[in-house]
Amino acid sequence: MKFALFYLGSYINLVLSALLVSVLYLGGWGFPLPVEWLAGWLGQPVDAPLVQVITASVGIVMTVLKAYLLVFLAILLRWTTPRVRIDQLLDLGWKFLLPIALVNLLVTAGLKLAFPAVFGG
């Protein structure tokens, strides 16, 4: 039972994170078509109750679809990539990613000092 609750908590975290990313970074309830086009197709003014209900419904559906896409991508990534041991991950971080980050920091600082007008001096 503890293992099942752990996995349930993991998937709840995944869904809530996908909803949060969907709202904050992917436009959430935004729909590619303007509301005016929808109102024109229905022959109603933009502030009509029918148009408002349909717009709200489409917004909820778009948020859920974007979150579903993110959950699908996360689960697909989780199921297709091999597991990495902790010593391999630490080796990658200390021997590969840290030197790249330090070089990036030095190059950025050098460019900022050399060309202050271009790089926001």
Secondary structure, 3 states (H helix, E strand, C coil): CHHHHHHHHHHHHHHHHHHHHHHHHCCCCCCCCCHHHHHHHHCCCCCCHHHHHHHHHHHHHHHHHHHHHHHHHHHHHHHHCCCCCHHHHHHHHHHHHHHHHHHHHHHHHHHHHHCCCCCCC
